[in-house]
Amino acid sequence: MVQTLEQTAARRRTRYAVIDCDIHTAPKKPEVLGKYMPERWRRHHEQFGGRGHAGAYYPRANLNAARTDSWPPNGGPPGSDLDFLREQLLDGWGMDYGIMTPLVGSGGQINLEYGAAHATATNEWQKAEWMDLEPRLRGSICVAYEDPELTVKEIERQAGDKRFVQVLLSARTAEPLGRRKYWPMYEAAVAHDLPVAFHFGGSGGGPITASGWPSFYYEDHCGMPATFEAQVTSYVFEGVFDRFPTLKIVLIEGGFGWVPALKWRLDRAYSKLRDEVPTLQRKPSEYVESHFWITTQPMEEPQNPEHFKRIVENIGEDKLMFATDYPHWDFDAPDQALPVRLPEEVERKIMAENARAFYKLA
């Protein structure tokens, strides 16, 4: 890949190649997605819009949960202007690739047919207005994941375009993701060699905590890892990986410091309760180590640097993939994200090479 002088300078800032595994692109206006819908759903989209599951909205730290400098000068919300995204992110940091994770709400729609039309439109929009214009960008297949049939149809529709590198869900679903309801999605993903990713967010119709609705955004923001833990546990004990042994899962924006403790807890419980799940063929921790990859943002920053090194060692240096979470307020800059210096080869893997191998990028 030929680089400009600006990109070369940006690379020197970061020491290594950079691949960003969590970029939030957004339509300039809600009407934009209507261009990619059949007339029936375009009218619905423009006249009624969507309706997600009941949930609480907490005012964000910043408007749109965005960096204050990320609003495009030509209008539109953060993440909606390709040239500005190039300037602030792709060129600004000399990135090799970026993985788009549009949080447009297709999967959480109560009207499932509208959700499917919304997902298809989002995927066509990713192709026409982003990937066709910028070869460094890769897409995520958005799906109406609460309906297995509609989800499989969308995976089949988009899987032929190899610029789509994963199927994208939100973390808070209507049921735990290990349930058989979601298995047709995994079968389709495996058939097309696509990982399944789930990202911070969603609602699923219930509160984020097991004890009701919290009062503050602070609680909502910091409580999301519990959702990720519940989903990982569901995948393991529902036997998903015994049924789909080549399935790969990506955890996006849920942190990763909790992973070692969860592995220990699951193994300990399994030693006492394994008769309840006699079909499992391996220890829970072995499934976690084999089937899950994790993006780094939000980066864990323990006060003792040795603790960070132990977390990385426990999870596996091949399983962490760098992410900025652009354009959100808690953006992790590539030259400052790692809180401790790691061996050079490990840093190279985390910043780009793990993602390059995982997503089959050149």
N, C-alpha and C positions, 0 to 999 in steps of 0.2 A: 504494500500500500504506500503510494507516494504521499509525503507529508509536506505541508506548507511550512514556511519559516515559523509562523505563529504556532503551528502544531508541534514543531520540533522544540520550540521554547517551552511549551506547556509540558511536553514529555520530560524535559529536564527538571521541571518543578516536582514531578511525581516520582522520579527515579526509574519507574517501571512502566510497562504497558498498563492501560486501564480499560476494563470492560465494566460498564455500569449495568447492573441487573435489575434496576427499579427506577424507571423514568415515567413520570405521570404526564402523558400527553392528554390534551383535552380539546373538545370542539370549541371554536371561537364563540358560537352561539348554540343553544339547544336545537335550533332549526336545522343546523348543518347535517345532523344525522338523518333528518327526514329525506334528504336528497337520495339516500341509499336504501330507502324503504319502498315496498310496494305502495301503491296509492291508498289502499285501504288503511294501512298502518301509518302512512305519512299523515293522513288526516287525523287519525287518533292521536298521534304524537304531537301535532300542532294544536289540536283543540283541547285535549284532555291531559296530555303528558302521562307520566308514570305514577304508580303508587306502590311503594315498597312496604315491607312488613312494619308493623308498629314498632316504634323505638324512640329513644330520647335523643335530641340533638343538643350537644354542648357547644357553646360558643368557643371557637378555636383561639389559640394564642395569637394568631394573626388571621386576617380575612382569608378565606379559602385554605386555611392552614398553610399559607405560602410565605416564602421569603419576601420581605418587603421590596427587594430589588428585582423580583422575578416577573413583575407585570410588564407585558410587552409594550413598547412605546407606541405601537400602532393599534392598540386596543385589544380586547379579548382577555380572558383569564390567564393566569400563569400556566405555562405548558401548552399554549394553543398556537404559538407562532414558531414555525420551523426555523426561520433565519435567526430569531432571537435565541432559540434553544441551541442552535449551532454555536452562536457567539458565547453564550454563558456556559455551555456544557461540553458539547462534542469537540469544538475547536478550542474552547477556553482551557480544556484539560487534556487535549491531544488524545482523545479516546479512540480506541480501535472499533468498538461497537457499543451500542446501547440497546437494552431490552425494554420495550414499552409495556407498561402495565396500566392501561386506561381504567380508571375507577369511575365508570359511567353508570353503574347500577343495573345492568341488564339482568344479572342473575337473581337479584332480590325482588324482581317484580312479582306482584301477586297475580296479575294477568299474565299467565305464562306464555300465551301466544304472542302478546305484545313484547314480552321479555325476549322471546326468540327472535322476533323481527328487529328489536333494538340491538341484540347481540350481532346479528348478521350485518346490520348497518354499521356498527362499530368496527367490525372486521374489514368491511369494504372500505370504510373511511381510513383505517390504518394503512391499507394498501395504496389507495389513491392519493392521499394527502400527506403521507409520511414516507412509507417504504419505497414507493416509486420515485420519490424525489431525493431521498437520502439513503445511499447504499449502506451506511453504517448502522442503520436502525433495523431491529428485528421486532416482530409483533408477538402478541399473546392472543390466542383464540378465546374470545369472550363467549360465554354460553349461558343459556337459561338453565342453570345446573339443577334446579329443583324438579325439572321434568326430564327423565332419562331419554325418552324418545327424541325430543327436540334437541337435547344436548348432543346425542349421537349424530343426528342429521347435520348439525353445524360443524362438528369435528370432521365428518366425511366431506362436507362442502369445502372446507378450508385447508385440510391436511395436505393437499397436493402442492400448495405453495410453501416451499421449504423455508421461506422467510419467517413463517410462524414457527416459533420454537417451543411453545408450551400451551397447555390449556389453562385458563385463568379462572379462579374462583375467589370469593371472599371468605375470610376465616369463619365468620359466624353464619352458619347455615341453619336450615330448619331442623335438621337431624344431624347427629354425628356422622362424619364423612366415611366411616367404616361400614355404615349400614348398607344392606344389599340394594336398597333403592338406587345408590350411586354406582353400583358395579357395572352397568352397561357403559357408563362413561369411561371407566378404567379399561374395559375391554377394548373400546374404540381407540383410546389413547395408546395402549400397548400395541395394537395392530398397526398404528402409524408411527411407532417409536417416538411418541411425544410424552414428555413429562407432564405431570399435573401440578400446578402451583396454586397455593392459596395465600392471600394477602390480607394483612391487617384490615379489619373493617367488616361491614355487613351488619345485619341485625338478627335475622332468623326469627324474629317475633318475640324474643325474650330479652330480659336485661343482661348486661354484660357480666354481672356477678351472680353467684348462686344464692345470694341473700337479698336480691332486689336491686332497684335503680340507685346508683350513686348520685351524689349531688354535684360533682364538679368534673370538668373536662380532664383535670389532673388524674382523677380516678379512672375515667374512661381510657385515657391514654396509657396509663401505667398498668391497667388491668388486662390488657389484651393478651399478654403471654399465657394467661390461664386458659384462654380459648385454644391457643396452639397446643398446649399440653393435653387438653381434652381430645383434640382431633388426632394427635399422634397416638394417644392411648387407644382410641377407637380403631384406628387403622390396624394396630397390632393385634388387639384381642378379638376383633371381628374376623380375623383370618384373611384380610385382603391380600397380604403378600404371599400367602400360601396358594391362593387362587390365581394371583397375577405376579409370579416371581420376578418378572423383569420391570415391574412398575417403579417409576422414580417420582418422588414427591419433592417439591421445592417449598420451603417455608420463607415467606417474604415479609419483612418488617415486623417480626414478632420477637426480636431479640434472640439470644442463643445461650446466655449464661445459665438458663434453667435446664438445659438438655442433660448435662451429667447427672444432676440430682434426680431427674425424672427416670433416667435409665436405671439408677440404683434402686429407686423405689419400686419400679415395675418388676425388676428381677427379684427383689425381696418378696413382694406379694406373690409372684408366680411360684416361688418355692413352697408356699403354703396353700395356694388356691388353684394350682394347675389343673385339678380334676374338673373344674368348671369349664375349662377350655382345652379339652384333651387333644384336639386336632392340631394345636400349634406344634410346629416341628422344630422350633428354635427358641432360645431364650429371648424375652422381649428386647433386651439391649442389642442383640444381634440383628433383629429386624430394623431397629432405629439406625444402627451403623451402616446397614446395607442399602437402605431405601430412601434416606432423607438427605437432601442438600439444603443449605441455609444461607440466606443473604445476610450481610453484616450490619446493615443499618436497621435499627439503632445499635451503634457499636457499644459493647459492654466496656466499662471503664473502671474496674476495681482499683482501689487505692494501692493495693500491693501488686506491683507489676507481675510478680510470679504467679498470682492467681489467674491473670489473663492467659499466661502461657500454658497453665494447666488446663484451662477451659479448652483452648485450641487443641492441645494434645489429646484431650479426652474425646472431643468431637471428631477430630481427624483433620489434618491440614489440607486434605483433598476435598473436604466437604463444605468449606466456607467460600462464598463468592461475594465479591465487593458490590456494594450498592450505595448510591448517594441519596435516594429518595427525592430527587429533584422534581418539582420546585418547592418542596415543603420547608417549613421553618426550621426543622431539625436536620436539614441537609448535612451530609457528611462529606467534607472536601477531601479529595483523594490524597492530598499531601499532608493531611492532619488526622485522618480517620483512625489509623492504628495507634492505640494509646501507648504501645510499647514497641521497641525494636525487636523484631523476630529475625531468625536466620534469613539471609537474602533469598534463598530458594523458596522458603515458606511465604514470604511477602509477595514474591512474584506469582505464586500460585493463587493466593487470596485476591490480589488486585486484578488478575486477568486470566491466568492460565487454567485455573479450575473451570471457569465459565467457558473458556474457549473449547476445552475438551468436552464439557458436559453438553453444551449447546451445538457442538460440531461446527464451530466458527473457524474460518480460515486463519 
